[in-house]
Amino acid sequence: MEKLPINKVGTNQIWDRRVWNKQVWDPQDPYFSSQLYHNFNDLALVLSTKESGYYSSLATATGMVIFPEENGGKPGLRINVDVGALRNAPGTQEVVHGLKFTRCIRIWGMASKSTVNKEQLPLPFISAVAADIINIYADKDKIYIIVGKDRSDYTANICIEFLET
């Protein structure tokens, strides 16, 4: 199976061995300048294409760029929202997110049980038992978490990836 290359920032840079013997680096040396620019270019490419692993309550660039003409190549942003305890009865919980976005790209999360076994549920949570399902979605104002039974022993965090207006 063919795999895509992994973009990463190198920890060492390869320079031609014949120039390592120099005692003093001359910034005017064409070789030095070309290698330096090449390394900066590699660094910029890797950092610009990586998926960011920051899950903050502040809007953070994810590393993705959405290219359809109506969006003008806008960068994707991510925010982590702590929604606290889930509902203690079937129904919909609403949480104001305070974002202004053109489009919600992706929404997902994790619910954690506060008891001894620390059970974790991915959000949305799918089950063959309808009452066990937990659904999540967002609109321009709020995040909606729909539970089919008492889930008050779970606390949740929701991540929203979006395009800012």
VENGITA-V152085 format. One record per backbone hydrogen bond with DSSP energy under -0.5 kcal/mol. NH is the residue of the N-H (numbers start at 1). CO is the residue of the C=O. If there is no record, write none. Layout:
BEGIN
((NH CO) (NH CO))
END
This chain:
BEGIN
((7 5) (8 6) (10 8) (15 13) (19 16) (20 17) (21 17) (22 19) (27 25) (29 26) (33 29) (34 30) (35 31) (36 32) (37 33) (38 34) (39 35) (40 36) (41 37) (42 38) (43 39) (44 40) (45 41) (46 42) (47 43) (48 44) (49 45) (49 46) (50 46) (52 50) (52 62) (56 54) (60 78) (62 76) (63 76) (66 74) (67 65) (71 68) (72 68) (72 69) (73 68) (74 66) (76 64) (77 162) (78 60) (79 160) (80 56) (81 79) (81 158) (82 80) (83 81) (83 156) (84 156) (86 151) (86 154) (91 147) (93 145) (95 143) (97 141) (98 141) (101 99) (102 163) (103 163) (105 103) (105 161) (106 161) (108 159) (109 123) (110 157) (111 121) (112 155) (113 119) (114 153) (118 115) (121 111) (123 109) (124 134) (125 134) (130 128) (132 129) (133 129) (133 130) (134 125) (135 146) (137 144) (139 142) (143 95) (144 137) (145 93) (146 135) (146 144) (147 91) (147 145) (148 131) (148 133) (151 87) (154 151) (155 112) (156 84) (157 110) (158 81) (159 108) (160 79) (161 106) (162 77) (163 103) (164 75) (164 162) (165 100))
END
